[in-house]
Amino acid sequence: MAKAVRFYETGGPEVLQWEAVEVGEPGPGEVRIRHEAVGLNFADTYFRTGLYPAPLPAGMGVEAAGVVEAVGPGVTSVREDDRVTYTGSPLGAYSTERVMPADHLIALPDAIGFDTAAAMTMRGLTTAYLLRRIWPLAAGDTVLLHAAAGGVGLIFCQWAKLLGIRVIGTVSSERKAQVARAHGCDEVVIYTEEDVAQRVRELTDGKGVPVVFDSIGATTFETSLNSLARRGLLVCFGTASGPIPPIDAMQLAIKGSVYVTRPALADYIADPAERAALAAELFSHVATGEIAIEINQRYALEDAVQAHRDLEAGRSIGSSVFAL
């Protein structure tokens, strides 16, 4: 019988339960997929805590890679035995197998392993839209990236290097600073030791950066605004420290007629053609080795409670996966 992680109430990591589940056969437009690896993302904790509401009881996780075992009526996009990966709703990726909509699946090239796919589909596609869709960045531009040693951060730094974009990255420790530099981060600011906005001004001749990419949220919002150049853009794409505070529109004018956006990956991969284009660019860079996906934490699915504790304690560097 299949096994899965489920939760019946919101709360800390301890609400996650490892249990047997009945999977069944796929219906119209659905497939049954056998997972080979499952992604662990900070966004998973948002569902567990209730920050992102979900009907309960619910499965956990939105990213995995595996093999199609059965295809329901009307499905033409994939076939049995196809290698696939995915990211996005519905919840339920923390499982050995599941039934899900076929149109959420992305064909996985043979050159990319299942573990690699589970470690980078969400992070890689997030990086893809951040660098290729949000702002018309060009070679020579400088940007600020928070959490430069995180899962998105390490992919972002490598991809930015390919595009000729200079990255100022923030990290919490010298250990993480070394990791960020090794992956192409040009300038690293240890935020526990330095004033980030002041350092950004020093590194940009007082101008600030045209774009700040902020996945931290509450604790970095003000710093991010203060790091922007005139008419710059703050991209709040995550809330690891909590939601961003209410925005005072007049402060945006005072700080240089700056902009703020809170994008979601779902809106950048909703169109199948755009999703395919972003995935193709990502997979090409990974397959050729131009972007390396390093998996620094591996867990068994039944150890999801500990995995969430490590994630929220900041003990993770780069990508984490559940290996099946």
N, C-alpha and C positions, 0 to 999 in steps of 0.2 A: 504494500500500500504506500502511496505517496506521503511525504511528510512536509510540513510547512510551519513557519512562524506566524502566529496570529496574536492579536490583542483584543481584549474585551472591554477595556477601559483605558483612558489616557493617563499618562503619568511618566514615571522614570523608567529606566531600562528593565526593571523587574516585572513590568506588565507584559513583556513579551513571553509567549508560550510556544513551546515546540511540541507539535502534536500530529497525529495521523489525520489525513484528509482524504475524502473521496473526490476524485478528479472527474471521471466520466468522459463521455465522448464529445467532440466539438460539434456545435450546431452550425447553422448557416453563417457564413462569413468568419468562422472561427477555426483555430487550429489547436492541437495539443502539442506542447513542446516539452521535451526533456532537457532540463537545465544541466549544463556542464560547469558553469560558474555564475555567480551572482554578485552584482556590484553592491558596495557599501558606500552610501553617500550621506553627507551631513543633513541633506534635506529629508532623509528617512526619519530623523529625530523630530522634525516638525510635525509629521503625521502622528508619531507616537505621543507627543506632548499635547496635541490638539491645536497647535498653532495653525496647521493646515487641517481644517475639519474633514473628517471622513466618517461615513455611517459605520456604526459598530454592531457586531464584531467585524474586524477587518484583517486582511492579510497585511504584510509589510513588504516594502521595497518596490522599486519601479524600474530596475535595470538588471538584465541578465543576458546570457548567451547560451545557445544550445542547439539541439537538433529537432526538426519538425517530425513528430511521430505519427500524426494523423491529421487529415485535412477535412473540414466540414463542407457541406454543399455550397456551391457558388464560389469557392475560393480558387482563384487562378494565379494569384501573385506568387505563391510558394507551393512546393510539392513536398511529399514525404522525403525524409533524409536530407533536406536542405539545411545548410548551416546558417544560422540567423543570430542577430542580436537585436536588442530593443531598449528603449528608455521611455518612460511615461506611464500614465494611468492605463488601466486600473491597477490598484495595489495588488500585490501578491507574488512579487518576484522572489521573496525569501521562501523558496519551495523547491522540491526535487523535480516536480513537473506541474504543469497547469494548463488550463484551457484559456485562451485569450483571443481577442480580435486579430485576424490575420493582417489587417492593414497597418498595424503598429510595427510590424517586423521589418528589419533591414537586412538584406542579404550580406553575409559575412564572407569576405574573400578567403580563400584557402591559406593565403600567406599570413593571416592574423589568427592567433590562437584564441581559444575561448576565454581563458583567463585574461588575456590582454583586452579582448573586447568588453568583458564585464567591468574591467578597470577603467575603461576610457570612453565608452559610448556616450554616457551623460556628460562627463567632463570634457571630452573632445568636441562634442557638438556644441556644448556651451562655449568653449573657446572659439569654435568656428564662427558662431554668430557674433560673439563679442568683437572679434578682430575683423570679420568680413562683412558685417551687416549694420552694426550700430552707428558707426561714424566713419567718414571717408579718410581713414588713416593712410599715411603715405610714408615711404622710406625717409628716415631722418626725423620723424616725429618722436617725441618723448611722452610716455604715459606713466601714471602711477598705478601699481597693482598691489593691493593688500593681499596678505596670505600667499606670498610668492612661493613658499615651499609646500603648499597644499596640492591636492590632486589636480585642480584646474590650474593652479599657479605654475606647476612644472611644465605642463603642456603649453600654457600660454607663453612662458618665457622662450621656449624652443621655437614655437611658431612665429612669435614676434621677431626673433632673430632672423628667421628665413625671409621675413618681409622687410627687414632693415629698420625695425622700430626699436627705439631705445626704451628699456624698461627700468624704472625705479621701483624696487619691490620692498615691501615691509615684511618683517618676520619677528618672532619673539625671542630668538636666541642665536648665538653665534653658530651653533650646530646647524640650525635651519638656514642661516645665512650662507654657510658653505654649500649646502645642497642647492639653494637657489642660484648661486653663482655658477655652480657646475652645470646647471641647465640653461645658462644663457642670460641670467638676470644681470644687467649692466651695472646697476648701483643698488646696494642693499642697505636699508635703514632698519636698525634694530629698535623697534618702537618702545621697548622697555627701557632704553638708554638714551634715546634722542627725541627731540621734537620733530615729528615727521614733516609737518607743513613748513617749518623753518628750513629743514634740510632740503626739501624739494625746491624751495626758492633759491637756495644756495646752488643747487645743481642745475638750475635753469636760468641763471643770471637774473633772478628776481621775478621772472615772468609767470612761473607756475606752469602746469601742464594743461594741454587742451582736453584731456580725458583722464578721469580717475575711475578705475574699476574696483568696486568695493563689495566684497562678499561678507563683510563682518557686520555692518549695520549700526546698531545703537552706539557702540563705543567709538566708532571711527567716523561717523557722519560729519561732525563739525570739522575734524581734521581734513577730511576729504574736500569739503567745500573750500577750506582755507588754502588748499593746494592747487586749486584751479586757476588757470589763466583767464583773462577777460573773455566772456562768452564761451567758456568751457562747459563740458558736460560731465556730470557725475552719474555713473552707471551703478546703481545699487542692485546687484544681481543676487544677493544673499543676505541673510540676517543671522549669522552664527552667534552674535552676541545679543540678539534681540531685535525687534522691529525698529526701523528708523523712526525718529521723532517726527511730530507734525511739522510740516514745512511752512515757514513764514515767507510768503511770496516777496515781501519787501526786502528780506535779507538776501534773496537771490539777486535783486537789483543792486543792493549795496556791495555785494561781493564781486560785482563785475558783469551783471546781466547773464548769470550762469544758468544752466539747465540741470534738471534732475529727472532721471527716468528709472523706473523699477520694472525691468523686462523679465519675462519668463520664457524659458526654453520652449515650452509648448507652442508659443505663438510664432516661433521661428522654424518649427518643423511641422506645423499643421498642414502646410501645402506639401504633398508628396514629392513634387518636382524639386522644391527648394530643399527639402530634407535629403533627397538623393544627391543633390549637388554638394551640399555641405558634407555629407557622409563620404562621398567620393574623394573630396579634397583631403579630408582627414585621413581616410584609409590609405590614400596614396602616400602621404607623408610618413605614416607609421610603417607601411609595408617596405618602403625604401630605406628605413632607418633614420630619416631626417628628424623624426620625432620619436624619442624613446619613451615607452610607457613602463615605468618601474613600479612593481608591486612590492611595497615594503611591509605590508601587514596581510597575513592570510589567516582565516578563521574557518572552522566548521560551522555549518548553519545552526547546529544546536547550541553554539556558543554566541548567539546573537546578543544576549544580555551583556556579556563582557565586551563584545565588539562595540556596542553603543557606549559603554562606559569609557572605553579608551578614546573613542571619537570625541565625546563631549569634554574629556579631560585634556584634550590637545596633545595626546601622546602619539598621534598619527603623523607620518610624513609621507607626502605623495599619495598614491592610490592604495586602497584596501579592497580585498575580495573575499567572498566565501567560496572555497573550493569544494566541489562535490566529487 
